[in-house]
Amino acid sequence: MKGRSPAVQTFVVQLAGSASYLPTERAVRQGGYGAFEKTCVVDPKAGDQIVAETLDLLKSHWDSE
């Protein structure tokens, strides 16, 4: 996300609030910490979707200036 952001600086804040982990496909395959179905409420594709939508929001802000 930082590399694709139109901003000069982009800061990513993780695990703020009562959110769940965003496991990677690899973590799910290997049974990584926080990637178990019973403890993780989101699909690994959720992280990709969050990145895509965040980049769309950032780009729309820069396009409007």
N, C-alpha and C positions, 0 to 999 in steps of 0.2 A: 504494500500500500504506500509506504513512504517513497519508494522508487518511482512509482507511477503518479504520485500526487502533483498537481500543478503548482502547489505552494512551494516557496523557498525552503521552508521547514515544516515538517509534519511530525507530530508527536503521537504515538500510539499508547493509549492507556489500557492496560489489561486487568482483568479480574477486579474491576471496580464495582462495588455494590453486591447484590445478591445473584449475580449471573452464574452460569454454569461454565465448565470447561468447554472449549471448542476443540474436540479431538481431531487429529489428522487421520487420514485413511491408514497410514502406517501404524499409528498408535492403536487403532481399533484392531487391525490384523494381529499385532503383537501383544495385545492385552495390556497396553500401557496404563500407567497411573491415571485415573480419572476418565478412562475411555471405556469402561464397562457399561453395558446397556442399562443396568440398574442404577448406576450413579450419574450417568450422563444423559441429559434429556434432549440433546440435539444431535443431528446427523453430522458426519464429517463435512458434508457439503455446505453446512451452515456458515462456516468460516469463509469459504469462497464467495458466498452470497453477500455476507456482510462487507467484505472487501469491495466487491463490485458496486454495491449500492452506496457505500461511503465515497468511492471514487466518483460516481455519478454526481453525488451531492457537491463534492469539492469542485468538480469541473463546472457544474452549473453556476456556482458562486463566482468562479473566475470568468466564465463566459458573460456574466451579467455586468461585469465592470468595464 
